[in-house]
Amino acid sequence: MEVTEFEVDALLTLSSLSGPTPFTYRFRLAPTGHRTHLHLEGSITGKGLPGPMALLAPLASSFFERGMRINLESLKRIVETARPAE
Protein backbone atom coordinates (compact mmCIF):
# COMPACT_ATOMS: atom_id res chain seq x y z
CA MET A 1 0.00 0.00 0.00
CA GLU A 2 1.08 3.54 -0.74
CA VAL A 3 -0.40 6.82 0.50
CA THR A 4 -1.08 8.75 -2.70
CA GLU A 5 -3.11 11.66 -1.26
CA PHE A 6 -3.25 13.10 2.23
CA GLU A 7 -4.89 16.17 3.74
CA VAL A 8 -5.02 16.39 7.54
CA ASP A 9 -8.56 15.80 8.84
CA ALA A 10 -9.94 15.66 5.29
CA LEU A 11 -8.56 13.03 2.91
CA LEU A 12 -6.53 9.83 2.76
CA THR A 13 -6.00 7.80 -0.41
CA LEU A 14 -4.30 4.41 -0.37
CA SER A 15 -3.28 2.55 -3.52
CA SER A 16 -1.97 -0.98 -3.91
CA LEU A 17 1.61 -1.41 -5.07
CA SER A 18 1.39 -5.00 -6.27
CA GLY A 19 -1.02 -7.80 -7.01
CA PRO A 20 -3.12 -8.90 -9.95
CA THR A 21 -6.01 -6.56 -9.15
CA PRO A 22 -4.72 -3.04 -8.42
CA PHE A 23 -7.04 -1.06 -6.17
CA THR A 24 -7.44 2.34 -4.55
CA TYR A 25 -9.28 3.41 -1.38
CA ARG A 26 -10.13 7.11 -0.98
CA PHE A 27 -11.37 8.13 2.48
CA ARG A 28 -12.94 11.59 2.75
CA LEU A 29 -13.81 13.09 6.14
CA ALA A 30 -16.37 15.85 6.58
CA PRO A 31 -17.35 17.38 9.93
CA THR A 32 -21.10 17.44 10.56
CA GLY A 33 -21.76 19.15 13.88
CA HIS A 34 -20.33 16.98 16.65
CA ARG A 35 -19.74 14.09 14.28
CA THR A 36 -17.58 13.27 11.29
CA HIS A 37 -18.96 11.78 8.10
CA LEU A 38 -16.67 9.19 6.47
CA HIS A 39 -17.10 8.62 2.75
CA LEU A 40 -15.18 5.81 1.08
CA GLU A 41 -14.65 5.49 -2.64
CA GLY A 42 -12.91 2.43 -4.00
CA SER A 43 -11.84 1.18 -7.36
CA ILE A 44 -10.28 -2.01 -8.61
CA THR A 45 -9.03 -3.21 -11.99
CA GLY A 46 -8.06 -6.56 -13.45
CA LYS A 47 -4.91 -5.18 -15.13
CA GLY A 48 -2.68 -7.89 -13.66
CA LEU A 49 -4.94 -10.85 -14.41
CA PRO A 50 -3.45 -13.07 -17.12
CA GLY A 51 -5.28 -14.15 -20.30
CA PRO A 52 -8.79 -15.53 -19.78
CA MET A 53 -8.62 -14.66 -16.07
CA ALA A 54 -9.03 -11.01 -17.10
CA LEU A 55 -12.65 -11.86 -17.90
CA LEU A 56 -13.19 -12.27 -14.14
CA ALA A 57 -12.36 -8.61 -13.44
CA PRO A 58 -16.06 -7.62 -13.16
CA LEU A 59 -16.48 -10.27 -10.44
CA ALA A 60 -13.52 -8.80 -8.59
CA SER A 61 -15.34 -5.45 -8.53
CA SER A 62 -18.41 -7.07 -6.95
CA PHE A 63 -16.33 -8.78 -4.27
CA PHE A 64 -14.40 -5.55 -3.68
CA GLU A 65 -17.61 -3.56 -3.19
CA ARG A 66 -19.02 -6.18 -0.82
CA GLY A 67 -15.76 -6.23 1.17
CA MET A 68 -15.73 -2.43 1.46
CA ARG A 69 -19.33 -2.45 2.73
CA ILE A 70 -18.54 -5.12 5.35
CA ASN A 71 -15.40 -3.24 6.48
CA LEU A 72 -17.30 0.04 6.85
CA GLU A 73 -20.10 -1.65 8.82
CA SER A 74 -17.47 -3.13 11.16
CA LEU A 75 -15.74 0.23 11.53
CA LYS A 76 -19.07 1.94 12.28
CA ARG A 77 -19.88 -0.64 14.95
CA ILE A 78 -16.44 -0.23 16.57
CA VAL A 79 -16.55 3.58 16.54
CA GLU A 80 -20.11 3.78 17.85
CA THR A 81 -19.42 1.41 20.76
CA ALA A 82 -16.03 2.86 21.71
CA ARG A 83 -15.75 4.70 24.99
CA PRO A 84 -14.46 8.28 24.80
CA ALA A 85 -10.89 8.87 25.93
CA GLU A 86 -10.56 10.41 29.36
DODOMAR-423817 format. One line per field, with one value per residue: residue in one letter; x, y, z negated of N, C-alpha, C in turn. Coordinates in nm, 2 decimals, always signed. Atoms other than C-alpha are relative to their C-alpha. Layout:
BEGIN
residu: c(A; ...) $
n.X: c(X; ...) $
n.Y: c(Y; ...) $
n.Z: c(Z; ...) $
ca.X: c(X; ...) $
ca.Y: c(Y; ...) $
ca.Z: c(Z; ...) $
c.X: c(X; ...) $
c.Y: c(Y; ...) $
c.Z: c(Z; ...) $
//
This chain:
BEGIN
residu: c(M; E; V; T; E; F; E; V; D; A; L; L; T; L; S; S; L; S; G; P; T; P; F; T; Y; R; F; R; L; A; P; T; G; H; R; T; H; L; H; L; E; G; S; I; T; G; K; G; L; P; G; P; M; A; L; L; A; P; L; A; S; S; F; F; E; R; G; M; R; I; N; L; E; S; L; K; R; I; V; E; T; A; R; P; A; E) $
n.X: c(+0.08; -0.07; +0.08; -0.01; +0.05; +0.03; +0.03; +0.03; +0.15; +0.08; -0.01; -0.11; +0.01; -0.10; +0.00; -0.08; -0.13; -0.02; +0.11; +0.06; +0.12; -0.03; +0.11; -0.02; +0.10; -0.01; +0.08; +0.02; +0.06; +0.07; +0.06; +0.14; +0.04; -0.09; -0.04; -0.07; +0.05; -0.10; +0.04; -0.10; +0.00; -0.10; -0.01; -0.08; -0.01; -0.05; -0.12; -0.10; +0.05; -0.05; +0.09; +0.14; +0.03; +0.04; +0.15; +0.06; -0.01; +0.13; +0.03; -0.09; +0.06; +0.11; -0.06; -0.06; +0.11; +0.05; -0.10; -0.01; +0.12; -0.02; -0.10; +0.06; +0.10; -0.08; -0.06; +0.11; +0.04; -0.11; +0.00; +0.12; +0.00; -0.13; +0.02; -0.08; -0.12; +0.02) $
n.Y: c(-0.12; -0.12; -0.12; -0.08; -0.14; -0.02; -0.14; +0.02; -0.01; -0.02; +0.10; +0.10; +0.09; +0.11; +0.08; +0.12; -0.01; +0.13; +0.09; +0.01; -0.08; -0.13; -0.07; -0.12; -0.04; -0.14; -0.03; -0.14; -0.03; -0.12; -0.03; -0.03; -0.03; +0.07; +0.13; -0.01; +0.09; +0.07; +0.05; +0.08; +0.03; +0.10; +0.05; +0.11; +0.04; +0.14; -0.02; +0.10; +0.13; +0.06; +0.06; +0.01; -0.04; -0.14; +0.00; +0.01; -0.13; -0.05; +0.07; -0.06; -0.12; +0.04; +0.05; -0.11; -0.08; +0.07; -0.01; -0.14; -0.02; +0.07; -0.07; -0.12; +0.04; +0.03; -0.12; -0.07; +0.06; -0.03; -0.14; -0.04; +0.07; -0.04; -0.10; -0.12; -0.01; -0.09) $
n.Z: c(+0.00; +0.00; +0.02; -0.12; +0.03; +0.14; +0.05; +0.14; +0.03; -0.11; -0.11; +0.00; -0.11; +0.00; -0.12; +0.01; -0.08; -0.08; +0.00; -0.13; -0.01; +0.07; +0.05; +0.07; +0.10; +0.03; +0.12; +0.02; +0.12; +0.00; +0.12; +0.00; +0.14; +0.10; -0.06; -0.12; -0.10; -0.07; -0.13; -0.06; -0.14; -0.03; -0.14; -0.02; -0.14; -0.02; -0.08; +0.01; -0.02; -0.13; -0.10; +0.02; +0.13; -0.01; -0.01; +0.14; +0.07; +0.05; +0.13; +0.10; +0.04; +0.08; +0.12; +0.06; +0.05; +0.12; +0.11; +0.05; +0.08; +0.12; +0.08; +0.05; +0.10; +0.12; +0.05; +0.06; +0.13; +0.10; +0.03; +0.08; +0.14; +0.07; +0.11; -0.02; +0.07; +0.12) $
ca.X: c(+0.00; +0.11; -0.04; -0.11; -0.31; -0.33; -0.49; -0.50; -0.86; -0.99; -0.86; -0.65; -0.60; -0.43; -0.33; -0.20; +0.16; +0.14; -0.10; -0.31; -0.60; -0.47; -0.70; -0.74; -0.93; -1.01; -1.14; -1.29; -1.38; -1.64; -1.73; -2.11; -2.18; -2.03; -1.97; -1.76; -1.90; -1.67; -1.71; -1.52; -1.46; -1.29; -1.18; -1.03; -0.90; -0.81; -0.49; -0.27; -0.49; -0.34; -0.53; -0.88; -0.86; -0.90; -1.27; -1.32; -1.24; -1.61; -1.65; -1.35; -1.53; -1.84; -1.63; -1.44; -1.76; -1.90; -1.58; -1.57; -1.93; -1.85; -1.54; -1.73; -2.01; -1.75; -1.57; -1.91; -1.99; -1.64; -1.66; -2.01; -1.94; -1.60; -1.58; -1.45; -1.09; -1.06) $
ca.Y: c(+0.00; +0.35; +0.68; +0.87; +1.17; +1.31; +1.62; +1.64; +1.58; +1.57; +1.30; +0.98; +0.78; +0.44; +0.25; -0.10; -0.14; -0.50; -0.78; -0.89; -0.66; -0.30; -0.11; +0.23; +0.34; +0.71; +0.81; +1.16; +1.31; +1.58; +1.74; +1.74; +1.92; +1.70; +1.41; +1.33; +1.18; +0.92; +0.86; +0.58; +0.55; +0.24; +0.12; -0.20; -0.32; -0.66; -0.52; -0.79; -1.08; -1.31; -1.41; -1.55; -1.47; -1.10; -1.19; -1.23; -0.86; -0.76; -1.03; -0.88; -0.55; -0.71; -0.88; -0.56; -0.36; -0.62; -0.62; -0.24; -0.24; -0.51; -0.32; +0.00; -0.17; -0.31; +0.02; +0.19; -0.06; -0.02; +0.36; +0.38; +0.14; +0.29; +0.47; +0.83; +0.89; +1.04) $
ca.Z: c(+0.00; +0.07; -0.05; +0.27; +0.13; -0.22; -0.37; -0.75; -0.88; -0.53; -0.29; -0.28; +0.04; +0.04; +0.35; +0.39; +0.51; +0.63; +0.70; +0.99; +0.91; +0.84; +0.62; +0.45; +0.14; +0.10; -0.25; -0.28; -0.61; -0.66; -0.99; -1.06; -1.39; -1.67; -1.43; -1.13; -0.81; -0.65; -0.28; -0.11; +0.26; +0.40; +0.74; +0.86; +1.20; +1.34; +1.51; +1.37; +1.44; +1.71; +2.03; +1.98; +1.61; +1.71; +1.79; +1.41; +1.34; +1.32; +1.04; +0.86; +0.85; +0.70; +0.43; +0.37; +0.32; +0.08; -0.12; -0.15; -0.27; -0.53; -0.65; -0.68; -0.88; -1.12; -1.15; -1.23; -1.50; -1.66; -1.65; -1.79; -2.08; -2.17; -2.50; -2.48; -2.59; -2.94) $
c.X: c(+0.09; -0.10; +0.02; -0.06; -0.02; -0.02; -0.05; -0.15; -0.09; +0.00; +0.12; -0.03; +0.11; -0.01; +0.09; +0.13; +0.03; -0.13; -0.07; -0.12; +0.03; -0.13; +0.04; -0.12; +0.02; -0.10; -0.01; -0.08; -0.07; -0.06; -0.15; -0.04; +0.11; +0.04; +0.08; -0.06; +0.12; -0.06; +0.12; -0.03; +0.10; -0.01; +0.09; +0.00; +0.05; +0.13; +0.10; -0.05; +0.04; -0.12; -0.15; -0.04; -0.05; -0.15; -0.06; +0.01; -0.13; -0.04; +0.09; -0.06; -0.12; +0.05; +0.06; -0.10; -0.06; +0.09; +0.01; -0.12; +0.01; +0.10; -0.06; -0.10; +0.07; +0.06; -0.11; -0.03; +0.11; +0.00; -0.11; -0.01; +0.12; -0.03; +0.10; +0.13; -0.02; +0.12) $
c.Y: c(+0.12; +0.11; +0.09; +0.14; +0.00; +0.15; -0.02; +0.02; +0.01; -0.12; -0.09; -0.09; -0.10; -0.08; -0.12; +0.02; -0.13; -0.08; +0.00; +0.09; +0.13; +0.07; +0.13; +0.02; +0.15; +0.03; +0.16; +0.02; +0.14; +0.03; +0.03; +0.02; -0.07; -0.14; +0.02; -0.11; -0.06; -0.05; -0.08; -0.03; -0.11; -0.03; -0.12; -0.03; -0.14; +0.01; -0.11; -0.14; -0.06; -0.06; -0.01; +0.04; +0.15; +0.01; +0.00; +0.14; +0.06; -0.07; +0.06; +0.13; -0.02; -0.04; +0.12; +0.09; -0.06; +0.01; +0.14; +0.02; -0.07; +0.07; +0.12; -0.02; -0.03; +0.12; +0.09; -0.06; +0.02; +0.14; +0.03; -0.07; +0.03; +0.10; +0.12; -0.01; +0.09; +0.10) $
c.Z: c(+0.00; -0.02; +0.12; -0.01; -0.16; -0.03; -0.15; -0.03; +0.12; +0.10; -0.02; +0.12; -0.01; +0.13; -0.01; +0.09; +0.08; -0.01; +0.14; +0.02; -0.07; -0.05; -0.07; -0.09; -0.02; -0.12; -0.01; -0.13; +0.00; -0.13; +0.02; -0.14; -0.09; +0.06; +0.13; +0.10; +0.08; +0.13; +0.07; +0.15; +0.03; +0.15; +0.01; +0.15; +0.01; +0.09; -0.01; +0.02; +0.14; +0.09; -0.03; -0.14; +0.00; +0.01; -0.14; -0.07; -0.05; -0.14; -0.11; -0.05; -0.09; -0.14; -0.08; -0.07; -0.13; -0.12; -0.06; -0.09; -0.14; -0.10; -0.06; -0.11; -0.13; -0.06; -0.08; -0.13; -0.10; -0.05; -0.09; -0.13; -0.08; -0.11; +0.03; -0.09; -0.12; +0.00) $
//
